[in-house]
Amino acid sequence: MVNEGEIPVTISIGVSEYLPGEGLIDSAMVRADKALYQAKHAGRNQVRIQQAA
């Protein structure tokens, strides 16, 4: 509590797995970033998973 009031908090999470043989982690990070923005655009307070093709 701050100054006797409440501060609303939301959380959005994007998740992706790193696949063996994928090379650099960049691809997994891009997928996780896409999943994060999907969660935010869907109303926040969500976890979204982006799977590798």
C-alpha positions as CSV (number, residue, x, y, z in Angstrom):
1,M,0.0,0.0,0.0
2,V,1.1,3.5,-0.9
3,N,-0.3,6.4,1.0
4,E,-3.1,4.2,2.2
5,G,-4.2,3.3,-1.3
6,E,-3.8,0.3,-3.6
7,I,-1.8,0.1,-6.7
8,P,-3.3,-2.2,-9.3
9,V,-0.7,-4.6,-10.9
10,T,-1.1,-6.7,-14.0
11,I,1.4,-9.3,-15.5
12,S,1.7,-10.6,-19.0
13,I,4.1,-13.4,-19.7
14,G,5.4,-14.8,-23.0
15,V,6.9,-18.3,-23.1
16,S,8.8,-20.3,-25.7
17,E,11.1,-23.3,-25.4
18,Y,14.6,-23.5,-26.8
19,L,14.9,-26.5,-29.1
20,P,18.1,-28.5,-29.4
21,G,19.8,-27.8,-32.7
22,E,18.2,-24.4,-33.0
23,G,21.5,-22.6,-32.9
24,L,21.4,-19.2,-31.4
25,I,18.8,-18.5,-28.7
26,D,17.5,-15.6,-30.8
27,S,14.7,-17.6,-32.4
28,A,13.3,-18.7,-29.0
29,M,13.5,-15.1,-27.7
30,V,11.6,-13.8,-30.8
31,R,8.9,-16.4,-30.2
32,A,8.7,-15.5,-26.5
33,D,8.4,-11.8,-27.4
34,K,5.6,-12.5,-29.8
35,A,3.8,-14.5,-27.1
36,L,4.2,-11.7,-24.6
37,Y,2.5,-9.2,-27.0
38,Q,-0.3,-11.7,-27.7
39,A,-0.9,-11.8,-23.9
40,K,-0.9,-8.0,-23.6
41,H,-3.3,-7.6,-26.5
42,A,-5.6,-10.3,-25.2
43,G,-6.3,-8.3,-22.1
44,R,-3.2,-8.8,-19.9
45,N,-2.9,-11.0,-16.8
46,Q,-2.2,-13.9,-19.0
47,V,0.5,-16.4,-20.0
48,R,0.9,-17.2,-23.7
49,I,3.1,-19.9,-25.3
50,Q,4.6,-19.6,-28.8
51,Q,5.7,-22.9,-30.1
52,A,8.4,-23.5,-32.7
53,A,7.1,-24.4,-36.2
